[in-house]
């Protein structure tokens, strides 16, 4: 993914209002239409990486998960979008990457830049 500022965490924590609910419903429909556990998607102009946790909901390396997935979402242009409430909170992270962001996913282990989230323990 290109350089920039990213939200890392459960996507359900950043949506707001009816428009946010409609957006995340489209996200879930697209994500779960096949059995691929991690993928890049573009939903209504918003690019996002989603990966399923190995153990479902829980707390992994300080990240809180209530939807069974962790997302990586570029937020540079989302601060004025009525569908989202972008802020770092306990259990999530906002990180700026000055170089292109490499994401690797393998059976619930996320490597996001230098950040590792292991959901397989």
Secondary structure, 3 states (H helix, E strand, C coil): CCCEEEEEECHHHCECHHHHHHHHHHHHHHHCCCCCCEEEEEECCEEEEEEECCCCCEEECCEEECCCEEEEEECCCCCCCCCECCCCCCCCEEEEECCCCCEEEECCEEEECCEEEECCC
